[in-house]
């Protein structure tokens, strides 16, 4: 056995010296795909960070440009850590099993006689998935056909899981009943046929609670953190019409809170791209494009951060809901997302794909020296923080009773079906309602928007009222209602307690883009936007929201009556809150 292993080692070293320069992009495609294995895949429950066995690892990233991911100054000097952030190890081929069998899993590379012939990859279009084809001798390899044992994660639904794994609903089995439309209980074991082979890595990079503005962010403030770090962010200022002059860290907090994205994540991404949290700008581009997205219309910190949270939100919520199954890199290569990712990891994989080619993307998600290592060095182990706050959606969660958000015996128009909660992209969590008016457009209204449930008003601003239903003063915890386009005149003050049905302000066009006087209302739970149509549908006095074929379309239904969303406020969109309504 010793002789065999030594021979294997020598052959492996020979392959590296002789074959590695010719591997080229083939290695990249293998690295971003999950190799077939001879054993079933077991997904680790979301309470613990999964581990990964990678057949081929590139451990030494090339030197990158000033907006690259390599930290400077070395992050271990700024945030002490034991992580090997700048390894010098040469690329290696790793044997993931200590036993040699007659049927060798593809990618294990045991003997020169049984290795497949290395071929140049076929570059794929945006609608294709990278494939690596073995030589005709591949009949000696075994293809893993064992079913996947998958433990459901928070907010998993049967339709979304089926889409991600590329199977039908009927093919997913479990020893327990599987809810057909509701959330599957976190941790429930599902048995799923193995149909996907080439996917991105299944390794979980970041918990969901570290992406959304979750309970783990309670009491965290980017301002003192940036001051202590002492970089450019602590002295940077930017002026906006709605907020006046704000410091860089205050802008981070604003974007994080408004979009319900974790401020730790935004700080870590900023440090990853331009090191402005701990260092100083190295070029004008570091000031103009601090998140590395070089588009003139997205200049300066605020616009860069808004673009960033949009990408994170698309990756997070679209993957969660089964609307996103692949990423396309800047070099045109596409890859199927691993079906057992958590939404937070999908958000990062999608985000980096919008900025990088496939090789840079591989480096960015590397847990040894890429973004996950930097984020951990800055803020400690995110998986430890997540253990006390996840799952974000616990088993058995239900929406509290909510009423239509206007006064009794008033008829309003349902002008917007499920659409973006804050920005236009991301979670389709919001609905729009408009009062009747003799004039079109943005006009002053004497109608009152009302509290759909009792709670504490924890935040107000231009056009904004946020009601915390559990009354603890933290919008990162429990159920929260977010209203937009509430006029400043007679708006309820921050810190007020409101009862169900209490007036909170008048509808308007304030606080964002609007074509006419209306209100926009959305729900959050534990900091995550709750889609208006799904396992927890928006229920307002028994009126249930349903999504349409695109954003802003859709219906409200109750007792066999259907109201259809229409931005023109036609008769089919009218809904009345009567004396018999809650």
RADA-V915873 format. One record per backbone hydrogen bond with DSSP energy under -1.0 kcal/mol. CO is the residue of the C=O (numbers start at 1). NH is the residue of the N-H. Records with the same first field share a line. If there is no record, write none. Layout:
CO=NH, NH
This chain:
1=5
2=6
3=7
4=8
5=9
6=10
7=11
8=12
9=13
10=14
11=15
12=16
13=17
14=18
15=19, 20
19=22
20=23
23=26
25=29
26=30
27=31
28=32
30=33
41=149
45=48
55=94
57=92
65=68
74=77
75=79
83=85
92=57
105=108
125=128
135=138
137=140
138=141
148=192
149=43
150=190
152=187
153=156
156=184
157=161
158=162
159=163
160=164
161=165
162=167
169=172
173=191
185=188
188=152
190=150
191=173
192=148
207=210
208=211, 212
211=262
212=214
214=217
215=218
217=220
221=225
222=226
223=227
224=228
225=229
226=230
231=234
232=235, 236
236=248
238=246
240=244
244=240
246=238
247=251
248=252
249=253
250=254
251=255
252=256
253=257
254=258
255=259
256=261
260=213
262=266
263=267
264=268
265=269
266=270
267=271
268=272
269=273
270=274
271=275
275=279
276=233
277=231
279=232
283=286
284=288
285=289
288=300
289=292
293=295
295=298
296=299
300=304
301=305
302=306
303=307
304=308
305=309
306=310
307=311
308=312
309=313
310=314
311=315
312=316
313=317
314=318
315=319
316=320
317=321
318=323, 324
319=322
325=337
327=335
329=332
333=329
334=130
335=327
336=200
338=341
342=346
343=347
344=348
345=349
346=350
347=351
348=352
349=353
351=354
352=356
356=330
357=361
358=362
359=363
360=364
361=365
364=371
366=370
370=374
371=375
372=376
373=377
374=378
375=379
376=380
381=385
382=386
385=388
386=389, 390
394=397
402=541
404=406
405=450
410=577
412=575
413=415, 434
414=566
416=432
418=552
419=430
427=421, 429
428=532
430=419
431=521
432=416
433=519
434=413
441=443, 517
449=504, 505
451=501
452=403
455=498
456=468
457=495
459=466
461=464
463=486
464=461
465=483
466=458, 459
467=481
468=456
474=477
478=526
479=469
480=524
481=467
482=522
483=465
484=520
485=508
488=491
493=496
496=457
498=455
499=502
502=451
504=492
505=449
506=487
508=518
518=508
519=433
520=484
521=431
522=482
523=530
524=480
525=528
528=525
532=538
538=545
540=543
543=540
544=557
546=555
550=553
552=417
554=565
555=546
556=563
557=544
558=561
561=558
563=556
566=569
570=573
571=574
572=564
573=414
575=412
577=409
578=581
